[in-house]
Amino acid sequence: MATTSEEVWRILGELAEAQKETERRFRETDERLDQRFRETDQVMKQRFQETERLMRRQNQQFNEQLGKLGNRLGEFVEWQVRPVVVRLFQERGIAVHEFYPGASAQRDGEGIEIDLLVVNSTEAILVEVKSKLTQADVDEHLERLSKFKRLMPRYGDVRAMGAVAGMVVPEEVARYAYRQGLFVMAQSGDSVIILNDDTFQPRRW
């Protein structure tokens, strides 16, 4: 049968209505998806923020524990150095016979703290002890040595020398301290030794 113009227009109208319905359903689906995405995004942001807060708290706790461990390791190294420090320097021809742990002084708004002060009547060796020795530690000790006699004038007439000690002493740091005229002490087995060779000449302050 031939299709009349009325039927064509009716079919086109139905197709147009179907298209509108399809578009309406697409829009509703898009809106529902957008809403779900927004809700999911908000949840994910909240979870991320909670995770970030937890990680910051855990990092803080870890750093605190690491700091405490570093202090304990430093104390452990210091207790290893104490029994042998006088003998080690005597073997180098420096006739020290006394040592004072934790020597400190405050004068004119400045302060100085010395892990181990090894002395006799004419010489003094300031020993800085670290769990792991760094170049920054060496530089700080050089500054400490530069103000030693000014802040502790009772030792104004002695020949002051410096030493650094560590459980871990990287080779480049040991070389740097050596070039600065410092004795370098490191753990060897169950004891501590001086790494400087026999030709070493200590710097004096």
Phi, psi and omega in degrees: 000144180285140180274127181277165180296327179297318180294321178300314180294325178296316180296317178298322178295318178296320178296321179295317178295320178296322178296318178297318180295319179297315179297320179298317179294322176299316181297317179298319179295316178299318181296318179296318179295318179299317179298316179296319178298318179296317179296316179296318180297318179297317178297317180296321178297317179297317179295320178297316179297318178296318179296319180296317178297317179297317180295319178298318179295318179294320178296320179296315179296320179297316180296322178296315179295322179295320178297317178296319179296318178299319178296319180293321178296319177299318178296322179297314179297318181299319179291335174285325182286321187310310186292340187246353191296318180295314181298319182298319180283328175298321178294341176268009178085014178254110192277053175284154181216001179226150170217148182233111178283145175063038177288140181209160179206150175231129182204130176053042177078004178246156179225160177214138176230130183237124181300309178222124176250114184252124191218162158223198185285344184236348185223151177218138177238122178266119183251123175256129186244130178225155174290314173232119185280135177237166178297325178298322177298320179296315181297319178296323180289324176298320176295320177300317179295325183294334181249007183303305185291329179291321182271340177232072189296345177298339178258021185298334184261358182273163172269111184268139177228167182233151176215146174236144183224149179201153172292320176241122180232098178302146185301319182292327178289320177299317179296319180297312180298320178301314181294334178277001177086021181257145168290144180239122182244137182217160179287138175220105185067234180265004184232191181232142179230162171267126184278338184299141179283175185290343180274355184295134175244113183291146173286146182238143179246000000 
